[in-house]
Amino acid sequence: MAHERPSMLRAAFSAIIEARSRQAQAYVNSALLALDDETLTSYGYSREQLKRRPTGSYPF
């Protein structure tokens, strides 16, 4: 049985979900960078690690 391509609607929905996921990750990263180094360390992050990730705020 051949593997079928996803429908156009399914592909569009998947693309939207992926884009929103990236937006959420960037938003959370920005919020984490606002914390002090001691708090970041207690959560298991380092400021250098977070600075390498995308940041940004989105209106929605």
C-alpha positions in Angstrom: 0.0 0.0 0.0 1.5 3.3 -1.1 1.9 6.1 1.5 -0.6 8.9 0.7 0.3 12.5 1.0 -1.7 14.5 3.5 -4.6 16.5 2.2 -4.1 20.2 1.6 -6.3 21.0 4.6 -4.3 18.7 6.8 -1.0 20.1 5.6 -2.2 23.7 6.2 -3.4 22.8 9.7 -0.1 21.1 10.5 1.8 24.2 9.3 -0.3 26.4 11.5 0.3 24.2 14.5 4.0 24.2 13.9 4.2 28.0 13.5 2.2 28.5 16.7 4.4 26.1 18.5 7.5 28.1 17.5 5.8 31.3 18.6 5.0 29.9 22.0 8.6 28.6 22.5 10.0 32.1 21.6 7.5 33.7 24.0 8.4 31.4 26.9 12.1 31.9 26.1 11.7 35.7 26.4 9.9 35.3 29.7 12.7 33.0 31.0 15.3 35.5 30.0 13.6 38.1 32.3 14.4 35.9 35.3 17.6 36.2 37.4 20.4 33.7 37.0 19.8 32.0 40.3 16.2 31.2 39.4 17.2 30.1 35.9 19.7 27.7 37.4 17.1 26.3 39.8 14.8 25.6 36.8 17.7 23.8 35.0 18.5 26.6 32.4 21.5 28.8 31.8 21.3 32.3 30.4 23.8 31.4 27.7 21.7 28.4 26.6 18.6 30.6 26.4 20.3 33.4 24.5 21.0 30.9 21.6 17.3 30.2 21.2 14.9 32.4 19.3 13.1 35.1 21.3 10.3 37.4 20.5 6.9 38.5 21.5 3.8 38.0 19.4 0.6 40.0 19.5 -1.5 36.7 19.7 
